[in-house]
């Protein structure tokens, strides 16, 4: 096998304008029934995606679906497992923590319009709804110029599209699961009243970049715990990357506003190291934020999805 973009789910393409993240838990009442529903869901979700791309040609629909380690063990107990798939159990430091939350099935849906996102989710839940409960459903949106809700351009450190596959897609190191990806989903809530009391200069030092033109600040002008300092990691002297497609979410009237972080990686260990560095380094963004959820999911290749549909992973 080798890298084949046609076999990869949408894990390195644009973040979309209207976005929905859904985390589902299997009811764990009847494994055979739930497995049958999951197999039909996987079969149908691919057909629904193709159909909506025809029906709504301007929608630019992108979809990724994945399974947690707990779901893999429950649904496919006799099957091989992606090498780095593990249950995220949270990270706790001396000042901040990033908790883990349960979840079995993860859906990341985005399009240019909310109607397409709605119709996709409406249809797929017809096949998976009876055997799952909703852990979390978050609706995100594209903010001005693709900025984070705190006003800075987001995803600046993302690799170019041509390079993204090297950071987001499993390669020959795990041949059974090549063209898959490790997705880490994490929901942040921000105290925006606190953030807005800071001067632009302080905000820039906290993020590590200029707010208007996105230029990176010299190291000497950043806070030591600036986000783009503590979120960077190296393995053996080589800087590591993942693909981020974070989006804001908000209920402005209630003051509930935050960021849904989604990182796709070739290696879960890279994302995990970034999270640990942020906690250890007291990332400035954590000073006005609370982490509400977090879990790791594996996004199978389309070949692996076909194996699920055909029952090959359960033999």
Phi, psi and omega per residue, in radians:
X1 nan 2.826 3.072
X2 -2.693 2.957 -3.121
X3 -1.021 2.281 3.133
X4 -2.462 1.850 -3.084
X5 -1.002 -0.446 3.125
X6 -1.234 -0.298 -3.114
X7 -1.716 -0.058 -3.048
X8 -1.734 2.377 3.002
X9 -1.203 3.077 -3.014
X10 -1.406 1.418 -3.045
X11 -2.021 0.000 3.094
X12 -2.421 0.168 -3.115
X13 -1.652 -3.099 -2.947
X14 -1.007 2.690 -3.040
X15 -1.306 -0.280 3.111
X16 1.518 2.957 3.125
X17 -1.788 -0.715 3.040
X18 -2.017 2.225 -2.957
X19 -2.334 2.488 3.010
X20 -2.347 2.272 3.027
X21 -1.933 2.239 3.136
X22 -2.276 2.250 3.052
X23 -2.018 2.195 -3.107
X24 -2.043 2.601 3.026
X25 -1.983 2.314 3.039
X26 -1.199 2.539 -3.086
X27 -1.275 -0.390 3.110
X28 0.977 0.790 3.096
X29 -1.889 -0.527 -3.103
X30 -2.664 1.704 -3.005
X31 -1.055 -0.722 -3.121
X32 -1.118 -0.759 3.122
X33 -1.131 -0.748 -3.108
X34 -1.202 -0.672 3.078
X35 -1.101 -0.754 3.124
X36 -1.073 -0.702 3.123
X37 -1.164 -0.695 3.119
X38 -1.122 -0.742 3.134
X39 -1.083 -0.759 3.110
X40 -1.172 -0.699 3.093
X41 -0.999 -0.802 -3.136
X42 -1.132 -0.703 3.101
X43 -1.124 -0.810 -3.082
X44 -1.230 -0.659 -3.069
X45 -1.087 -0.621 3.107
X46 -1.198 -0.709 3.114
X47 -1.190 -0.696 3.118
X48 -1.104 -0.714 3.118
X49 -1.062 -0.828 3.137
X50 -1.070 -0.745 -3.116
X51 -1.110 -0.775 -3.107
X52 -1.208 -0.509 3.088
X53 -1.195 -0.437 3.042
X54 -1.436 -0.809 -3.094
X55 -1.157 -0.644 -3.094
X56 -2.177 1.288 -2.976
X57 -1.154 -0.412 3.132
X58 -1.581 0.043 -3.006
X59 -1.368 -0.436 -3.104
X60 0.987 0.797 -3.105
X61 -1.111 2.282 3.057
X62 -2.285 2.428 -3.067
X63 -2.474 2.456 2.956
X64 -2.377 2.410 3.113
X65 -2.281 2.437 -3.100
X66 -2.574 3.044 -3.082
X67 -2.245 2.484 3.054
X68 -1.382 2.976 3.086
X69 -1.073 -0.717 3.137
X70 -1.103 -0.703 3.123
X71 -1.160 -0.715 -3.133
X72 -1.053 -0.804 -3.136
X73 -1.108 -0.616 -3.112
X74 -1.331 -0.776 -3.054
X75 -1.449 -0.661 -3.021
X76 -2.214 1.026 -3.005
X77 -1.106 -0.407 -3.114
X78 -1.797 0.103 -3.065
X79 -1.646 2.705 2.963
X80 -1.044 2.795 -3.092
X81 -2.232 2.527 3.039
X82 -0.928 2.426 -2.952
X83 -1.012 -0.613 -3.053
X84 -1.853 0.167 3.130
X85 -1.275 2.127 -3.114
X86 -2.533 2.888 3.061
X87 -1.497 2.100 3.074
X88 -1.240 2.189 -3.048
X89 -1.966 0.179 3.104
X90 1.641 2.810 3.119
X91 -2.311 2.219 -3.120
X92 -2.185 2.247 3.112
X93 -1.964 -2.925 -3.109
X94 -1.349 -0.245 -3.099
X95 -2.265 -0.671 -3.073
X96 -2.237 2.880 3.054
X97 -2.511 2.729 3.064
X98 -2.134 1.691 -3.036
X99 -1.252 2.782 3.016
X100 -1.737 2.569 3.066
X101 -2.307 2.706 -3.087
X102 -1.279 2.828 3.093
X103 2.963 2.475 -3.126
X104 -1.965 -0.782 -3.075
X105 -2.146 2.336 -3.096
X106 -2.115 2.329 3.096
X107 -2.204 2.234 3.085
X108 -2.109 1.886 -3.052
X109 -2.107 2.299 3.075
X110 -2.556 2.641 -3.109
X111 -2.773 3.069 3.106
X112 -1.355 -0.277 -3.096
X113 -2.434 2.595 -3.122
X114 -1.185 -0.474 -3.114
X115 -1.101 -0.720 -3.131
X116 -1.181 -0.721 3.089
X117 -1.058 -0.819 3.124
X118 -1.021 -0.840 -3.057
X119 -1.156 -0.642 3.085
X120 -1.070 -0.891 -3.098
X121 -1.148 -0.654 3.114
X122 -1.023 -0.777 -3.082
X123 -1.253 -0.778 -3.075
X124 -1.179 -0.550 -3.132
X125 -1.224 -0.292 3.028
X126 -1.073 -0.468 -3.040
X127 -1.809 -0.362 -3.084
X128 -2.027 -0.233 -3.016
X129 -1.086 -0.636 -3.062
X130 -1.221 -0.375 -3.066
X131 -1.938 0.147 -3.113
X132 -2.330 2.840 2.925
X133 -2.147 2.686 -3.104
X134 -1.505 2.109 3.062
X135 -1.467 -0.771 3.133
X136 -2.754 2.478 3.017
X137 -2.362 2.053 -3.083
X138 -2.170 2.259 3.111
X139 -1.789 2.069 3.140
X140 -1.912 2.999 -3.107
X141 -2.620 2.788 3.073
X142 -1.462 2.116 3.103
X143 -1.495 2.977 -3.071
X144 -0.844 2.258 3.091
X145 1.006 0.359 -3.110
X146 1.281 0.420 -3.118
X147 -1.383 2.710 2.951
X148 -1.202 2.847 -3.110
X149 -1.138 -0.313 3.089
X150 -1.489 0.059 2.973
X151 1.717 -0.015 -3.130
X152 -1.791 2.604 3.041
X153 -1.015 2.296 -3.103
X154 -1.800 2.641 3.082
X155 1.387 0.297 -3.115
X156 -1.031 -0.616 -3.086
X157 -1.449 -0.033 3.110
X158 -1.067 2.461 3.042
X159 -1.179 2.788 3.060
X160 -1.038 2.736 -3.098
X161 -0.966 -0.718 -3.109
X162 -1.156 -0.426 -3.128
X163 -1.709 -0.254 -2.993
X164 -1.023 -0.594 -3.116
X165 -1.053 -0.549 -3.123
X166 -1.223 -0.385 -3.116
X167 -1.814 -0.388 -3.018
X168 -1.919 -0.283 -2.958
X169 -2.094 2.267 3.118
X170 -1.081 2.386 -3.114
X171 -1.955 -2.621 -3.026
X172 -1.213 -0.156 3.105
X173 -1.168 -0.321 3.101
X174 -2.445 1.299 -2.954
X175 -1.028 -0.519 3.130
X176 -1.178 -0.404 -3.062
X177 -2.202 0.463 3.069
X178 -1.044 2.553 -3.112
X179 1.315 0.163 2.969
X180 -1.602 -3.035 -3.128
X181 -2.751 2.662 3.071
X182 -1.748 2.080 -3.113
X183 -1.885 2.193 3.037
X184 -1.919 2.130 -3.088
X185 -1.962 2.270 -3.049
X186 -2.566 2.293 -3.088
X187 -1.866 2.149 3.118
X188 -1.863 2.508 2.948
X189 -2.059 2.289 -3.081
X190 -1.856 2.500 2.962
X191 -1.561 1.527 -3.018
X192 -1.153 -0.477 3.096
X193 -1.084 -0.643 3.101
X194 -1.201 -0.819 -3.117
X195 -1.026 -0.707 -3.064
X196 -1.288 -0.229 3.060
X197 -1.381 -0.256 -3.107
X198 -1.406 2.520 3.058
X199 -1.200 2.759 3.101
X200 -1.011 -0.680 3.141
X201 -1.081 -0.739 3.120
X202 -1.163 -0.734 3.104
X203 -1.042 -0.732 -3.138
X204 -1.117 -0.716 3.102
X205 -1.168 -0.530 -3.138
X206 -1.286 -0.605 -3.138
X207 -1.566 -0.631 -3.138
X208 1.727 0.184 -3.112
X209 -2.484 2.784 3.027
X210 -1.231 2.504 -3.053
X211 -1.345 -0.679 -3.054
X212 -1.404 -0.959 -3.006
X213 -1.797 0.005 3.012
X214 1.257 0.186 3.111
X215 -1.196 2.423 3.124
X216 -1.279 2.424 3.104
X217 -1.328 2.622 2.979
X218 -1.034 2.598 -3.072
X219 -0.953 -0.638 -3.101
X220 -1.202 -0.267 -3.127
X221 -1.715 -0.157 3.137
X222 -1.524 2.689 2.912
X223 -1.163 2.650 3.122
X224 -1.108 -0.455 3.112
X225 -1.848 0.468 3.062
X226 -1.008 2.550 -3.061
X227 -1.003 -0.763 -3.079
X228 -1.404 0.045 2.992
X229 -1.637 -0.938 -3.022
X230 -1.382 -0.243 3.130
X231 -1.583 -0.004 3.121
X232 -1.654 2.406 3.114
X233 -2.334 2.695 3.067
X234 -2.219 2.486 2.982
X235 -2.013 2.088 -3.130
X236 0.923 0.704 3.082
X237 1.410 0.049 -3.120
X238 -1.899 2.166 3.132
X239 -1.135 2.400 -3.083
X240 -1.866 2.637 -3.134
X241 -2.348 2.704 2.933
X242 -2.303 3.033 3.072
X243 -1.839 2.081 3.141
X244 -1.803 2.410 3.024
X245 -2.313 0.883 -3.117
X246 -1.132 2.571 3.033
X247 -2.455 2.663 3.054
X248 -1.360 2.745 2.937
X249 -2.389 2.716 -3.121
X250 -2.920 2.530 2.856
X251 -2.062 1.496 -2.945
X252 -0.998 -0.627 -3.082
X253 -1.137 -0.507 3.137
X254 -1.669 -0.141 -3.130
X255 1.396 0.189 3.119
X256 -1.541 1.967 -3.088
X257 -2.485 2.472 3.126
X258 -2.892 -2.912 3.138
X259 -2.230 2.308 2.992
X260 -1.678 1.948 3.141
X261 -1.542 2.235 3.020
X262 -2.324 2.122 3.130
X263 -2.135 2.197 3.077
X264 -1.790 2.331 -3.033
X265 -2.476 2.600 2.999
X266 -1.217 -0.613 -3.133
X267 -2.219 2.132 3.073
X268 -1.040 -0.556 -3.106
X269 -1.077 -0.483 3.102
X270 -1.208 -0.878 3.120
X271 -1.055 -0.766 -3.125
X272 -1.053 -0.726 3.129
X273 -1.122 -0.646 3.094
X274 -1.115 -0.782 3.137
X275 -1.091 -0.768 3.136
X276 -1.101 -0.665 3.116
X277 -1.153 -0.673 3.114
X278 -1.111 -0.704 3.120
X279 -1.224 -0.845 -3.117
X280 -1.107 -0.655 -3.095
X281 -1.529 0.057 3.123
X282 0.979 0.917 3.116
X283 -0.699 2.225 -3.081
X284 -0.998 -0.574 -3.119
X285 -1.078 -0.428 3.135
X286 -1.293 -0.263 -3.091
X287 -1.254 -0.320 3.096
X288 -2.261 0.390 -3.081
X289 -2.324 2.703 3.023
X290 -2.209 2.313 3.108
X291 -1.511 2.150 -3.060
X292 -1.687 -0.484 -3.052
X293 -2.735 2.874 3.061
X294 -3.073 2.332 3.047
X295 -2.834 2.677 3.117
X296 -1.713 2.422 3.093
X297 -2.329 2.592 3.031
X298 -1.768 2.249 3.125
X299 -1.719 1.788 -3.049
X300 -1.193 2.707 2.985
X301 -1.177 2.912 3.108
X302 -1.162 -0.493 3.050
X303 -1.143 -0.747 3.121
X304 -1.180 -0.642 3.055
X305 -1.033 -0.713 3.111
X306 -1.115 -0.630 3.093
X307 -1.112 -0.673 3.095
X308 -1.097 -0.837 -3.118
X309 -1.056 -0.730 -3.080
X310 -1.399 -0.111 -3.134
X311 1.442 0.185 -3.080
X312 -1.216 -0.448 -3.134
X313 -1.428 -0.123 -3.084
X314 -1.865 0.040 -3.098
X315 -1.487 nan nan
